[in-house]
Amino acid sequence: MGLFFLFLCAFLQFSTASPLRFNSKTGQFKILQVADMHYANGAKTSCLDVLSTEYGTCSDLNTTTFINRLIDAEKPDLIVFTGDNIFGADCDDSAASQVAAFAPAVNAHIPWAAVLGNHDQEGDLDRFHLMQHIVSMDYSVSQINPPSMTLSMSPEGDAYQSNIFQASIDGYGNYHLKVSGPQGSSLSKKSMLNLFFLDSGDYSTVDTISGYGWIKASQQFWFSQTAAELQAEFRSAPHSQNTSAPSFVYFHIPVREFVEFGESNMTGIRQEGIGSSDLNSGFFSAMVEAGVKAAFVGHDHVNDFCGRLNGVNLCYGGGFGYHAYGLAGWPRRARFVLVSLGKGDDGEWSGVQEITTWKRLDDDELSIVNKQLL
């Protein structure tokens, strides 16, 4: 029954969300990242860490209003929710909370993707059923896991892939999406931007390791293999390219390498410690080897910086939700990324020419801060 439901969800997904592609007029693709909504029960759920004058009227509905304002102002092509979308422990009904949390994307008919954080599953749904519900929702382009992925171990201990379906990748919500070239162009069937989504888990399940979860070996194997396949496809006929298509990776819990940044080598603010796993899983090295352009995380609500390390931009989204901890007087915020194609001498669209990111604040002007090139 579960396998049937997975394929049924995939069918429903494609019946409501158009394939992702660059705009045929502008050659651009814009992504809104929403980190840590911590949504619970709507108007019944009070805000945390706001000004004293705001406590009486502030609720989850402020989170909804913020995302609606961003959609109206920026008109993103894709919205990515990077975990702790709901605060499960405070939810009366986790499925209903997810419906309310993601409603702005659904109501705007905008494709959206989600991964889980470390708090989503603390209510009445486990991680599998949360992702199953997310996949089934209108305009969701999320997936539970790669349907053909099977990870086994050879007698020598090396990982290899089998052709038999079984759920053997760790976590739920490991998938990738292609963003194709503009409709009607020679690149319309080429993925010009690759998006990866991974489940960074919740908490360690290893007795000798404390703290938060991490991206496991099975996930890294799938990621590295898929990234290599996508780049080979990009360079193959028809319309073979002699460069690499940029890749973004979205997950919740930051990798340990985020600790490498301070005022001298980052754009944005660092106001709390890096809440990574106590274990360095090696996933940052996997991203470097795959040529990833940027990784986007949440989890640490009052960090919002981007820094570049070994060619990979490591970026926080910044705390979004009003039922999440923050700093009173420090506005909630969200990150945008705009990817722009170039044009050749013949006027045809070519590969990605520029990637820009900025944040919008939930103030009267939806102020733009920290605009930078990636």
N, C-alpha and C positions, 0 to 999 in steps of 0.2 A: 504493500500500500504506500509506504514512504517513497519508494522509487517512482511509482506512478505519479504521486503528488508532485515530486520534483520536476518531472517532465511536463506535467500539466501547468505548473507555475511558469516554466520557461515559455510555453506556448502563450499563456496569458500576457506575459511580459512583452513579447514581441507584437501582440495585438494592440497594445496601448502606447508603446514608446517607439518613436522612430529611431532608426539607426543613427548613431552619433556621427556627425561629420562637420567639417569646417564650412562656414558661411560662404555661399557662392558669390556674394557681392563684396564682402570685406576680406575674405580669406582668413577669418579669425574664429577662435573657439575660446569661450570664457567659462571658467569654472568657479563656483562659489563653494568654499569649504566652511562647514558649520561644525564646530568642535564643542563637545560637552554641553549639550542642551540641558541634561539632567531633568527632563520633563517628568512630571508626575500626574497630578489630577486637575490640571487647568486652573480655574479661578479659585479652587479650594487650596491650592498649594502656594504658600508664601515664599517670598524672595529671601535670599541670603546676601549679606554684605552689600547693602545699599544704604544710601543716606537716610538719616532718621526721618526725614520728611516724606520718604517714599514708602515706608513700611506698610502703611495702612491700605494702600491701593495697589501695591506691586504683587504680581503672581506669575504663574506660568504664561499667562496671556501676554505679558510683556515680551516674553521670548517669541511668541507667535507674531506679535506686532513687528518686532525687529526684523524677522526674516521676511515678512511681507513687504516691509519698506525697502529692504535690500533687493528683492526681486523686482519691485517697481522701478527702482533707480538704475539697476545694472542689467537687468534682463539676461541672466546667465543662461548658457546652453546646457549646463549640467550642474547639479547640486550634489556635493559629496558630504555625507555626514560621517565624521570620523570617530564615532564611539561615545559611550555614555550618553546616548541619545535620550534614554530614559533613566531615571534613578529608581531601579526596580524595588528597592526596599520601601519606598514611599508610595508605590503605585497600588491603587485599589484593584486594577485590572491591567496587566502589562500590555496586552494586545490593544486595548482601548487607548492606553497612553501612547503607544506607537502610532496609532491612527491619528491622534491629535498632534503629536510631535511632527510628523511628516506631512500633515495636511496642507501647509502652504505650497510645497512642491507639487503635490497631487492636484490641488485646486488651480494652480497656474499652468498645469499640463506640461511641466518641465521634467525631462528625464532626471532621475536621481539614483544615487548609489549609496550604500551604507556598509559600514563595518561595525563591529561591536567593541565596547570598551570593557572595563572591569566592573562596572556597576549595573549594566543592563539586565543581567540574569539574576539579580538578587530579589526578584519578585516571584510571580507564579508561573513563569515560563523559563525553561533552560535555554542555553545558547542555540541549540539546534532549532527549537521551535520558534525562537525569536527571529532567526534568519529565515526560516520557512515562511513565517508571516510577512516579513519584509519583502521577500521575493514575490509573494502573491499580490502585493498592493499595486494599484494603478500607477503607471509611469515609472515603476521601479525597474532599473536595469541591473539590479543586484542578482547575485547567484549564491547558492548555498556552498558549493564547491565545484571544481572542475569535474564534469560528469564522467570523463574517461580516465581520470587519474587513479592509478594504482601504484603504490610504492611498495616494493618488496626488497628483500635483501638477498644478494647472491651468497653462495657458500663462502666466498672470500670476504663478505661483509660490505661489499659495494652496493650502492643503491641502483636499481634498474626499474624500468617501467614495463608492466605487463599490459596486455590488451583486454584483460578481464575487468569488468566494472566492479569495484568495491570501494567503500568509503575508508581510505587508509591514509588520507592526508590529515594532519592535526588541525583541529579547530573547525570553525564554520564561518564562511564568508571569505574564502580564498578564491579569487577569480581575476580575470583581466577583461578589459574592454578596449576595442579599437575605435579610434576617431579617424574616419576616412577623409580623403580630400573632397573638395567641393563637388557637388552634383553637376554633372555635365562636363567636368574637366577630365584631363587624361589621368588624373590622380584619384578619381572617384572610387576606385576599387583598391586603393592603397591605404593602409593604415599609416597616417602621417604623425600620429601621436598615440602612444600605448600607455594605458592606465592599469596599474596593478593595485589590488586590494587584498590585504592580508589580516587575518585574525591574530592579534598579538596576545590573546588570552586574557586571563584575569589575574590569578595569583599562582605562585609556584605550587606545583604538586609534588615536588621533590623534597624529601625531608631535610636534606642537608643544605638546601638553598631556600632562603627566605625571600619575602617580597613579592614583586609583581611577576606576571608571566612574560613570555618571550616568543619570538617566531622560531618554530622548531625546525629540525633538520629536514623533515618531509616537506614542509612548506618551502624551505629554501631550495630544495631539489626541484620542486615544481616551478618555482619562480625562475631559477637559472635556466632550466631547460626551455621554458616558454619564452623567456626573453631572447634566447639564442635563436629559436625558431622564428620569432617575429622579425628579427633583424635579417635573417636569411631570406625570408619572404619579401622584405622591403627591397633587398638588393637583387631580387630575381625578376625575370620577365613575367608579364609585360611591364613596360615602363620601369625598368630596373633603375635603382638609385645608387649612387656611389658614396653616399654618406649613411649615417645612422638616423633612424627616427627617434626623437627624444622619448623618454619614458618617465612617468611620474609614479610614485608609490605612496599609497595611503594606508595608514594603520593608526592605532590609538596610542599605545605605550611607546615612548621614545626609545631609540637605541642608545647605548651608553655613550656613544661618540658625541652626543649633544653637550656633554660636559666640556668639550674643547673650546667653547665659545665664551668670550667676554666682550667688554665694550670695544676693544680694538679690532675685532674681527667678525662683527655681526651687525645687522640692521634690525632695530627693535629693542625690546626690553626683556631683561632677565631679572625676575623678582622673587624667584623661589628655586629650590634645588631641582635637579633633574630626576624625575620619578621613574627611572628605568628599572629594569630587572637587575638583581644582584649578579646575574650571569651575563657575560658578554657572549651572545649566541653566534657571533660572526656574521650576522646578516648585513651589517654595514659593508663588510668586505665583499659580500655577494653583490651588493648594489654597485660598488665601485667596479667590479669585474664586468658587470652587465652594462656599464655605461649609463646608469640612471642619471637623469638630469636633476631631479629633486624628489625629496621625500617629505610628506606632510603628516603631522601628528597632532594630537591634542593632549589630554591627560593633565598637564600642568597649566592650570587656568590663567595664571598671571604671568606666564612667559608668552611672548608673542614674536620672538626674533627669528631671523633667518641667518644662517652662516654657511659658508662653503668650505668643505673639507675633502681633499683628494678628488675634486671635481664634482662632488655631489652637494647640492644645496639641501641643508637640513632646516626645515621650517615648522614652526608652531602656527596653529590657526589662531590662537588666542581664545580665552574663555568667552563663550557665547550666551549660555543660559543663565536665567535669573534665579533658578533654584540650585545653582552651583556656587561653590565658594568663589569669592573674588576679592576685590578691594573696593570699599565704599569710595565713590568719587572717581574711580578709574573705570571708564565706560566699557561695557561689554563690546565685543568686536568680532569681526569675521574677515577671512582672507579671500581675496580674489586672485586668480591667475589668468592672464590673457596670452594666448599663443597665437602668433601671427605668421602666416606663410609669406614667402617672398614671391617675386615674379621674375621670370626670365626675360631676355631681350625680345622674345617673341610674344610677350604679353601673357603667357600661360603661367598658371600657378606652379610654384616650385616648392622646395622643402621649407621647413620652419626657419624663419629668419630672426625672430625675436620672441622672447618670453619675458613678460613683465608681471610683477606681483605688487599688490598693495593691500592695505587693510581699511575697512570702514568701521567707524565707531558709532555706537548707538547714542548719538547726541542729536541736537536739533537739526544740524546740518548734514548728518551722516558723514562726518568729516573723513577725508582720505588722508592716511598717514603712511609713511615709510614706503613710498613707491620706489621700486628698484628693479634692475634687470637681473634675471637669473642666468 
